[in-house]
Amino acid sequence: MKRGLPDCPYCSEKRGVRKHGKARSGLQRYFCCECQKTFQVKYIYHMYKQKSEEQKLDRPIHDAVALSDVC
């Protein structure tokens, strides 16, 4: 039984997604014909996770502390 293709995470297109080769990690890549972007369903690049977690942690600190309070 053939599995269906995933929806595009950028534009939510369901029918315009096609396979687009494999990433270095060996995971399947996909291309959305509607928004012209490529994506993977799963990412195993650890810095991808770490960067997003750091951004979540840094944002409240920057918003809460004024530069004049620090100097």
C-alpha positions in Angstrom: 0.0 0.0 0.0 1.4 3.4 -1.0 1.6 6.1 1.6 0.3 9.5 0.7 2.5 12.6 0.4 2.7 15.1 3.2 1.0 18.5 3.2 3.3 21.5 2.6 4.2 23.1 6.0 4.5 26.5 4.4 1.2 26.9 2.4 -0.7 23.7 3.5 -1.1 22.6 -0.2 -2.1 18.9 -0.3 -2.0 18.0 -4.0 1.0 20.0 -5.3 3.6 18.2 -3.3 6.1 15.8 -5.0 9.2 13.9 -4.0 12.4 15.9 -4.4 15.3 13.5 -3.8 17.0 12.7 -0.5 18.8 14.8 2.0 22.4 13.9 3.1 20.9 12.2 6.1 19.0 9.9 3.8 15.6 11.3 4.6 13.1 12.0 1.8 12.8 15.6 0.6 9.7 17.1 -0.9 8.9 20.0 -3.2 5.7 22.1 -3.2 4.7 23.2 -6.7 2.4 25.9 -5.2 4.9 27.9 -3.1 8.1 26.5 -4.8 9.7 25.5 -1.5 11.4 22.3 -0.4 11.0 20.6 2.9 11.4 17.4 4.9 8.9 15.8 7.2 11.5 15.1 9.9 14.8 16.9 10.6 17.7 15.2 12.4 20.0 18.2 12.2 20.7 18.9 15.9 21.6 22.6 15.5 18.1 23.1 13.9 16.5 22.2 17.2 19.1 24.0 19.4 18.8 27.2 17.5 15.0 27.3 17.9 15.3 26.5 21.6 17.9 29.3 22.1 15.7 31.8 20.3 12.8 30.9 22.7 15.1 31.4 25.7 16.7 34.7 24.4 13.6 36.5 23.4 12.1 37.1 26.9 15.5 38.2 28.2 15.9 40.8 25.5 12.3 42.0 26.0 12.5 42.3 29.8 15.9 44.0 30.3 16.6 47.5 29.0 20.1 48.4 27.9 20.2 51.3 30.4 19.5 48.8 33.3 22.6 46.8 32.2 25.1 49.6 31.8 
